[in-house]
Amino acid sequence: MDIESIIYNPLLRGILGLCIMGAVFGGACVAVWFERKLSADVQQRYGPMRVGPHGLLQLVADAIKLFTKEDIIPKNADRLLFVSAPILLMGSVFLMLVAMPFGAIIIDGQSYVIAATEMDISILYIEAMSAISIIGIFMVAYSANNKFSVLGAFRNFARMIGYEVPLGICIVSVAIMAGSLNIVEIAEAQSPLWFIIMQPLGAFVFFIALMADMGRLPFDQNESEEELIAGWMTEYTSMRFGYCFFAEYIHLILGSMLVVLLFLGGWNLPAFLTDITILGIILPTAFFLLKVALVILFIIMIRWAVPRYRIDQVVDLSWKKLLPLSLLNLGWVIGLGLLGVY
């Protein structure tokens, strides 16, 4: 049996998909711990230190707490929507995982992508599955029978509608330059020149729009604790809150992976580094995950360095600044294509 038939075996692909789900859950746990420790450093305090060495088991303690807390459903809540909304939110991230590549192994110069499946339109599929989360957020807010939850959900709508447009235009710009909607081919098209060099304005707009899409500070108006307590999740307790919380962190990981895949070269390395089989198996994926970790670090740092925008400032930024800039970047990409640069 040759290598290709082993790698593309449906059973192995299914097992790989389960491993990817487990790895992303583990990554989300690490991201939560890392954000706590980093925020503590920024604020000159210790952060979690009591449970396990350097607070490593704090998340385990939190999980036990969430599992054992009373599961409260508010009076007059729509029980069906209230119970099923977290399932939809988690389903959105699982469906995104299906087409997301997590690196590659290179054997004898041939690249084999680590992904549950490959699609010709995978970047559009991932964006479409990401947009499902807005339905889950509305279900959470509407079913809770709480005006603060609904207000948080409508802030989410206003922000996501405004930022999905420049985000989509930037993705189209990348797809035009790569000549493909397949995210694997987009990543491989950046060898040796990353798209952040070819279209720096597009990378900037994409990153800002992605931050807003994920609801990270300074774009967390839907949860702003000073005004809305916890926004659309106000009435959620125990593991229902835990599922919504984890869905946000998994979105953070997947969003960081999109930045690396679309603009930072994916897993591409010079051929002399991957000619040796053992290095070809290890280095591309390790290089890719290192870049993803650095992007997550940068996003977490921004959270503790930038104040929250007001909702009107957020809407102005998307429609009056990012949208024109994304169209300008699209014109730049088309111009480069007409000049035969790529």
C-alpha positions in Angstrom: 0.0 0.0 0.0 1.5 3.4 -1.0 1.6 6.5 1.2 -1.2 8.3 -0.6 -3.7 5.5 -0.2 -2.9 5.3 3.5 -3.2 9.1 4.1 -6.5 9.4 2.2 -8.0 6.3 3.8 -11.6 7.3 4.9 -11.2 5.5 8.3 -7.9 7.2 9.0 -9.5 10.6 8.0 -12.3 10.0 10.4 -9.8 9.2 13.2 -7.8 12.3 12.2 -11.0 14.4 12.5 -11.6 13.1 16.0 -8.0 13.8 17.0 -8.3 17.3 15.5 -11.4 18.0 17.6 -9.6 16.8 20.8 -6.5 18.9 19.9 -8.6 22.0 19.4 -10.4 21.5 22.7 -7.0 21.1 24.4 -5.7 24.2 22.6 -8.7 26.2 23.8 -7.9 25.1 27.4 -4.3 26.2 27.0 -5.5 29.5 25.5 -7.7 30.2 28.5 -4.9 29.5 30.9 -2.4 31.5 28.8 -4.7 34.5 28.6 -5.2 34.5 32.4 -1.4 34.3 33.0 -0.6 36.9 30.4 -3.3 39.3 31.6 -1.9 38.9 35.1 1.6 39.8 33.9 0.2 42.9 32.1 -1.6 44.0 35.2 1.4 43.1 37.5 -0.2 40.4 39.5 0.3 36.6 39.8 -2.9 35.3 38.3 -3.9 31.7 38.9 -1.2 30.1 41.1 -3.0 27.9 43.8 -4.3 24.9 41.8 -1.4 23.0 40.4 2.1 24.3 39.5 1.6 27.9 38.2 -2.1 27.4 38.2 -2.0 24.8 35.4 -5.0 22.9 37.0 -7.1 26.0 37.5 -9.1 25.2 34.4 -9.8 21.7 35.7 -11.1 23.2 38.9 -13.2 25.6 36.9 -14.6 22.8 34.8 -15.6 20.8 38.0 -17.3 24.0 39.3 -19.2 24.5 36.1 -20.3 20.8 35.9 -21.5 20.9 39.5 -23.3 24.3 39.6 -27.0 24.5 39.5 -28.4 24.6 36.0 -30.9 27.5 36.0 -33.5 28.1 33.3 -35.2 31.5 33.8 -38.9 31.8 34.3 -40.8 32.4 31.0 -37.8 31.4 29.0 -38.3 29.4 25.8 -36.9 26.1 27.1 -36.3 24.5 23.7 -34.3 27.4 22.3 -32.5 27.9 25.6 -31.4 24.3 25.9 -30.5 23.8 22.2 -28.6 27.1 21.5 -25.2 26.0 23.0 -25.4 22.9 20.8 -25.7 25.1 17.7 -22.8 27.3 18.8 -20.6 24.3 19.3 -21.9 22.7 16.1 -20.7 25.8 14.2 -17.1 25.4 15.3 -17.1 21.7 14.7 -18.3 22.2 11.1 -15.5 24.7 10.6 -13.0 22.2 11.8 -14.0 19.8 9.1 -12.3 21.8 6.3 -9.6 23.5 8.3 -6.0 22.3 7.6 -3.8 21.9 10.6 -0.5 21.6 8.8 1.1 19.2 6.4 3.7 16.5 6.2 6.2 16.4 3.3 7.6 13.1 2.1 9.9 12.9 -0.9 8.9 16.4 -1.9 5.2 15.6 -1.9 3.0 17.5 0.5 0.1 15.8 2.4 -2.3 18.1 4.2 -3.4 17.3 7.8 -7.2 17.9 7.5 -10.3 15.9 7.9 -11.3 16.7 4.3 -10.4 19.0 1.5 -12.9 21.0 -0.5 -12.6 23.1 -3.7 -14.5 25.9 -1.9 -13.2 25.3 1.6 -12.6 29.0 2.4 -16.2 29.9 1.6 -17.4 26.8 3.5 -15.5 27.9 6.6 -16.9 31.4 6.5 -20.4 30.1 6.0 -20.1 27.7 9.0 -18.7 30.5 11.1 -21.8 32.7 10.3 -24.0 30.0 11.8 -22.9 31.1 15.2 -24.9 34.3 14.9 -28.1 32.2 14.8 -27.0 30.5 18.0 -26.2 33.8 19.7 -29.7 35.1 18.8 -31.3 31.9 20.1 -29.4 32.3 23.4 -30.5 36.0 23.8 -34.1 35.6 22.6 -34.9 32.5 24.6 -33.5 33.9 27.9 -36.4 36.5 28.3 -33.8 39.2 29.3 -33.6 42.6 27.8 -29.8 42.8 28.4 -29.3 39.6 26.5 -31.3 40.8 23.6 -29.5 44.1 23.5 -26.2 42.2 23.5 -27.4 40.1 20.6 -28.4 43.1 18.5 -25.1 44.7 19.1 -23.6 41.5 17.8 -25.8 41.7 14.7 -24.7 45.3 14.0 -21.1 44.4 14.4 -21.0 41.2 12.4 -23.0 42.6 9.5 -20.6 45.6 9.3 -17.4 43.5 9.5 -18.4 40.5 7.5 -18.4 42.6 4.3 -14.8 43.9 4.5 -13.8 40.4 5.7 -15.4 38.7 2.7 -13.8 41.3 0.3 -10.3 40.5 1.7 -10.9 36.8 1.3 -12.0 37.4 -2.3 -8.8 39.4 -2.9 -6.7 36.5 -1.5 -8.6 34.0 -3.6 -8.0 36.1 -6.8 -4.3 36.2 -6.1 -4.1 32.5 -5.4 -6.5 31.6 -8.2 -8.4 29.2 -5.9 -11.1 29.1 -3.2 -9.4 26.0 -1.7 -7.7 27.1 1.5 -4.9 24.5 1.0 -4.1 25.9 -2.4 -4.2 29.4 -1.0 -1.6 28.5 1.6 0.6 26.7 -0.9 0.4 29.6 -3.3 2.4 31.7 -0.8 5.6 29.8 -1.4 8.0 31.7 -1.2 6.2 35.1 -1.0 3.5 35.5 1.7 0.4 37.4 0.8 0.9 39.8 3.7 3.8 41.2 1.6 1.8 41.2 -1.6 -1.3 42.9 -0.1 -0.4 44.4 3.4 -3.5 46.6 3.4 -5.7 43.5 2.9 -3.9 41.7 5.8 -4.5 44.7 8.0 -8.2 45.0 7.2 -8.7 41.3 7.5 -7.1 41.2 10.9 -9.2 44.1 12.3 -12.4 42.6 10.8 -11.6 39.2 12.2 -11.0 40.6 15.6 -14.5 42.2 15.4 -16.0 39.0 14.0 -14.7 37.0 17.0 -15.9 39.6 19.5 -12.5 40.2 21.0 -11.6 43.4 22.8 -11.8 46.2 21.7 -14.9 44.8 19.9 -16.7 43.0 22.7 -19.6 45.4 23.0 -22.0 42.4 23.0 -20.6 41.3 26.4 -19.5 44.6 27.9 -19.7 43.8 31.5 -20.0 47.4 32.7 -23.2 47.9 30.7 -24.7 44.5 29.9 -23.2 42.3 32.7 -22.4 39.4 30.3 -24.5 40.5 27.3 -26.1 37.6 25.4 -24.9 35.0 27.9 -26.3 36.9 31.0 -28.8 34.1 32.0 -26.6 31.1 31.3 -25.1 29.1 34.1 -23.1 25.9 34.7 -21.9 24.1 31.5 -24.3 26.0 29.2 -22.1 29.0 29.9 -19.1 26.8 29.6 -20.1 25.7 26.1 -20.6 29.3 24.9 -17.3 30.3 26.6 -15.4 27.5 24.9 -17.0 28.2 21.5 -15.5 31.8 21.7 -12.0 30.4 22.4 -12.2 27.8 19.7 -13.2 30.7 17.3 -10.1 32.5 18.5 -7.9 29.5 17.6 -9.6 29.0 14.2 -9.5 32.7 13.4 -5.7 32.8 14.2 -5.3 29.8 11.9 -7.1 31.7 9.1 -4.7 34.6 9.5 -1.7 32.3 9.1 -3.3 30.3 6.2 -4.4 33.4 4.2 -1.6 35.9 4.8 1.4 34.3 6.7 2.4 31.5 4.4 0.7 28.6 6.1 3.2 25.7 6.6 5.5 26.5 3.7 9.2 26.1 4.3 12.3 26.2 2.0 12.7 22.8 0.3 16.2 22.1 1.8 14.5 22.0 5.3 12.0 19.4 4.3 14.1 17.2 2.0 15.1 15.0 5.0 12.1 12.8 5.7 11.9 13.1 9.5 12.2 16.9 9.2 9.5 17.0 6.4 7.1 15.1 8.7 7.7 17.4 11.8 8.8 20.9 10.7 5.9 22.2 8.4 3.2 21.5 11.0 5.4 22.7 13.9 6.2 25.9 11.9 2.5 26.4 11.2 1.4 25.9 14.8 4.2 28.2 16.0 2.8 31.0 13.8 -0.7 30.3 15.0 0.5 30.5 18.6 2.2 33.9 17.9 -1.0 35.3 16.4 -3.0 34.2 19.4 -0.5 35.8 21.7 -0.8 39.0 19.7 -4.6 39.0 19.9 -4.5 38.4 23.7 -2.0 41.2 24.1 -4.3 43.6 22.2 -7.1 42.7 24.6 -5.1 44.2 27.5 -3.7 47.1 25.7 -6.6 48.8 23.9 -9.8 50.2 25.4 -13.2 49.1 24.3 -14.9 51.1 21.5 -18.5 52.3 21.8 -20.9 50.6 19.5 -21.3 53.7 17.3 -17.6 53.9 16.9 -17.5 50.2 15.9 -20.1 50.7 13.2 -18.4 53.8 11.9 -15.1 52.0 11.7 -16.5 49.1 9.6 -18.7 51.1 7.1 -16.6 54.3 6.7 -13.1 53.0 7.0 -12.6 49.3 6.6 -15.0 48.8 3.7 -13.4 51.5 1.5 -9.9 50.1 2.4 -11.0 46.6 1.5 -12.3 47.8 -1.8 -9.0 49.7 -2.4 -7.1 46.5 -1.7 -9.3 44.5 -4.1 -8.5 47.1 -6.8 -4.8 46.8 -5.9 -5.0 43.0 -6.4 -6.8 43.3 -9.7 -4.2 45.9 -10.8 -1.4 43.5 -10.0 -3.1 40.8 -11.9 -3.5 42.9 -15.0 0.1 43.9 -14.8 1.1 40.2 -14.7 2.8 40.4 -11.3 1.3 37.1 -10.2 
